[in-house]
Amino acid sequence: MYIVTMTWKAVVSPLILASSSFPTREHHQILKKKRRCLDMKTQKTIFNDPIHGHMELHPLLVKIIDTPQFQRLRRIKQLGGAYLVYPGASHNRFEHSLGVAYLAGCLVKTLHDNQPELKITKRDFLCVQIAGLCHDLGHGPFSHVFDGLVIPETKKINRSKGLPDDIPEKWKHEQMSVLMFDDIVKSLKAENEDVLKEHGLDDKDVTFIKELIEGAKTSEWTHKGRDEEKSFLYEIVANKQNGIDVDKWDYFARDCHHLGIQNSFDHQRLLKFARVCEVNGRKHICFRDKISATLMFVCLTGADNVYDMFRTRYTLHRQAYQHKIANSIKKPDLKFSISLAEALIRADCNLHEGKPEDMLKISEAIKTADDYSKLTDEIFEQISSSTADNLKEARDILNKIVRRKLPKFDGEARLTEKNKSKEELTKTWKAAVERYKATDPTVSLNAEDFSVYVVDLDHGMKDRNPIEYVYFYSKRKPNEASAIKDYQTGFRPGTNQHNIPELFLGGEHISIQDLKKRDDIKQEQQVQKYLSKDVPEYPTPVEFHVTEVSHVTNMSSVQKIWNSGGFMGRDSKLLSWWSLKINEADIRAAEKRFLESKGLTAPQPFLSRFTTSPAFDNKISRYGNFRFTFPLAELMEAYKQQMCDGEEPVLRVYGTKLFKQKIEYIILVHSPKLLEFSHLPELASSPCVGYDGHRIIWRAQAICETHNIQLLKNGNQALIQELEKKEFYVWDQGYVDSPAVFSAAVQRTLAKMTDLPSTVCVLQYADDLIISSETREDCEKASIIVCNVLVQAGFKALKEKLQWVQPKVTYLGHIIMPGLQAISTDRVQMIRKMKSPQTVQQLQSFLGLVNYCRSWIPDKYLRSLIDRKAPPKTPLMRTDEAEMHFVALKKAITTAPSLGLPSFEREFHLHVRETEGVAMGVLLQQHGSTYRPVAYLSKKLDNVAAGMPACLRAVSAAAIVVQMAEKIVLSHPMIVCTSHQSSPSSFSRPILMG
């Protein structure tokens, strides 16, 4: 008896407790039924949704869903009359309401998990979800057609006819949602008086839910559901502060899905970075300041995801909600009488049958929840199938809509004057028609045959910028937030997504000389380092006329680009970031223009020596492995058709971005219908960058100071001779941002050398070179050749860096001696003593040591899945496979044999194979009667190559390994052998590179 009492005293009846001393089989059956009842009260229901996947909803929400008042939403189209234009727009308010409830719960959970100090309770969580679920209960037939058009027009007609007008002023569906929710609560309580109490809710919570549905409107706190301490909860379902709420997040995703329109806004990103901060004495939901942009930019080398949300709203209104045919179907026009709204207005007199004794107008159904619950989109069929004489006008209108006998769209124009009324525009149109008739009396044209619609397109706050009402916090100060009043403009220091210091100056392209005069920039030491260089006072710019641009992305975005028709990029963002692609022809043309302007001639090309910035070499990038290059004219035409409805795009000066050792001028390209950027100057006015309709003109202004020296030999010493300074200056952006890019540039330059002594070997270690030869004389000769080639190519060479070494040298853990290279004993011992890594930092340290010895590892290289953003002390998720790789790597290093030193006197042999998605190769050279390995090469194939058939994987593996071998082979002959060919074949180097 004790077991039963302790466990079930709250639910087991007194009769059972008073029964025999031991539980009987009947007792157990009753207890199982009680347990089942309890489980049903607490068990969540899962809904499978095409937008959000599997959604779990609370049992109380399910009770609300299973009421007639809520089921009514299944019969109301989400987009009203747009379904008659877009066949896919068949979704209803029902599924949208479920999605809003789900997202509301996700947002509350994120805030609760990230900020426990907010003290969000289970009651808060449940109330917000219920508000999200019930926020659209008050929508009438065809959604916004009813409360936005039918009710206001009916009110005007009643007043004009002197009829009783008891329709509330500015009646909105939110008011009806509250009335319908009250009716649901009443019906649930009729079945079970304690239905709310069983789930921990009371009357105060009901008030809170209704306040959430209507949204917090006033600056002074007048709400009774919750104290001002929880003001942020009022911004989740219906945000009156700035319009960012889960209602929009769901209908953006859902409407785009059903309309077939690309959704560039990622609500999951906003959800992840949402946080509550106190601003001006009240708590608001704020977002990270790093969330990035989605307009199209062209850089000579943002707008936030929040702005992307408002832009998505604008796009939906322009392409769907305010579609010209959908508008003619939805909006009333008493001359043509062909619209859903007009049909409902004409039928308003006596269609709806409410109480048995009386006949109610449609507009009178808003007085009671019982009458209103009978109003759905089915009214369309009720009118169409009716035979009543007083519904003939309404019936004829709907029949015309079904048969698509609609007013024809003649054209549109953008208003140059704001706030012009429809009446004023109609008068202007009538005057224009009369003037036209006067020029040609034979034309039968009447002003009454036309109708004018004024369509307002904005970002949700009329002529106000919604971004100014959104609060952002930074990574360094997560509890402090503020609005960005100078959005798109101003002086903003910070770091980009790769944690590279940068400085943004909005609205202007600033020359180097003007930058050097700015006191505010001088204080930003991290991003103005190069401005202290000795740049000539009045440089003569070189004009590059650029006709090509390129976009770099990662593998996961390639398919999205294909599916979207082009304008899609990383992380589901619009394909927005383009860089200039300056080719050889552009350089030659710039050189010719410069010489002609100076009256000079040059015996051979010279400008290419100074064009060493990434703008001139787009082969390698930190932003992804897939590069798309297009003619600028082709890109602009595609943008014009896809994003500007055929109108010419507008190019504006977006800003100047400063990094440690480069300047980036950014151009903004946008639709002419977008007015938010009118404060930015058009590109034609920029002194540094221009646009002539089919090409961008970049006026490069500065030169790197290290381009003016060459190395000469004087006996046993190396002398530096200064060259004549040029009159043109091209800023060497260098390769400071990426060692990999720098290393590749050095390698390509070295590969062009053809006059080295045959006994010389050149080893490259990123920015360090080791030159080995059998004689000192050959070594000195080769050093001068190499240094002069690099200097002429624009690389910096210092006399202090030149060192003559002994026949045996230890460098970076390597021992280099005549004919051989090996791993030093110290490096072997260091790796041998390392224990299995426990944190991300320890694993990175181990991989760093191993990477220097990569050429000695004959098996595949360990590719660790490290989260680059994870803190260094984050514990590792250790697996048996990872431990096996760790042990194998240690063994490979500590037992590695000596490798041969490359000899340019003998040809190289490269044997390549592909195993388990890894390209592996061994570079060999003949040594007597055998072959000695020079280096082991391996690299994991990317996901695209790894998914190819075996023959194509072998080709990809060969290409990868050949590229790795080129760092050693340079321009010397190499025979490549693969497992897919019976005999070795000699490949042409330029073809392989291509």
Summary of the structure (lengths in Angstrom):
residues: 994
radius of gyration: 36.6
end to end distance: 85.2
largest distance: 119.7
contacts: 2967
relative contact order: 0.05
helix: 42%
strand: 17%
